[in-house]
Amino acid sequence: MPDNLAKLTYQTFQQGKNYFGLAHKVLTTQLLNLISPPVETKSKPIPPEVIPKLQQRMNQIIEADWQDAERGVYPQSVLFDNPWSDFFRYYPVLCLDTLQIWQRANQKRYQEFSPDIAMDGYPSYYLQNFHHQTDGYLSDWSANLYDLQVEILFGGTADPMRRRILAPLKQALKAFDSTPPQQIRILDVACGTGRTLKLIRDALPKASLFGVDLSPAYLRKANQLLTENQGELPQLLQANGEELPYVDNYFHATTSVFLFHELPAAARQGVIEESFRVTQPGGVFIICDSIQMSDSPELKPLMENFHEMFHEPYYKHYITDDLVERLDKAGFTDITTEVHFMSKYLIARKPLV
């Protein structure tokens, strides 16, 4: 396919996902307001001047996504990768589940889990219905719906946001050019359903990949997704990012995507320090998470609404937290930041000495 046509096709594909997500949110909100009117809401209307800024940011991340594919950071085919089988299988289930989520949000039931879910062994901060999700992160039901929920929430840009870690990751790994590609070890902390590991595999087909997550249900979903890929299967373990089950200096790179805003402050520092411990000298730690007040003050209304609308109990502190300071405290150096659409990236090196 000629590049101009491929780019237009990709842009149209992304716009289609954005329009679908917007239509879903508008229609379901109108319907649920009729069925079960909200008792109260603390969220505020989005100022009209914010909308063009959002659209501009979305256009910019789509352009960045295309440019990275064009210069070979990952195959162009990755841009069109979409879990269609999961979409057709689980979208009707997601629509049915939306009423439960809506009622749970209205009734402020933040720690509600099915009776068959074992609650022992998890940190207390984890036992939440984040996003008002049914069973939080602890059931196969939740794991099967999660990626679709996030895609709709971000108008089809969840994977483009995840892919922004790949260029700095590949750049940082040039420090290990003398190491055979199959001996490069990369850990994804809080790997969830495995979407980030799948994208890393697309960009680095020979690397040895590892993932940890607290949820056995999400690890089962990750294993299902990652077995569809060619190449070596990533090694997945159930573990807490604050207590990584690996020896010191084991990984050439460590990543964490969409985790830190769901951690209390002490746990954030704990994950950073553990990531420092297991990363090799000269290696890199890359965080992708929500924008913060310091880098995106013009989107303050959205950030203020987010924790109220989606039950993110640690988000309000996160958006004012100094992650650069936390990384520096752990020992990382050469810390740089980037912002793409609704996500922020921190790229930090572990010094050689």
Secondary structure, 3 states (H helix, E strand, C coil): CCHHHHHHHHHHHHHHHHHHHHHHHHHHHHHHHHHCCCCCCCCCCCCCCHHHHHHHHHHHHHHHHHHHHHCCCCCHHHHHCCCHHHHHHHHHHHHHHHHHHHHHHHCCCCCCCCCCCCCCCCCHHHCCCHHHCCCCCCCHHHHHHHHHHHHHHCCCCHHHHHHCCHHHHHHHHHHHCCCCHHHCEEEEECCCCCHHHHHHHHHCCCCEEEEEECCHHHHHHHHHHHCCCCCCCCEEEECCCCCCCCCCCCEEEEEEECCHHHCCHHHHHHHHHHHHHHEEEEEEEEEEEECCCCCCHHHHHHHHHHHHHHCCCCHHHHCCCCHHHHHHHHCCEEEEEEEECCEEEEEEECCCC
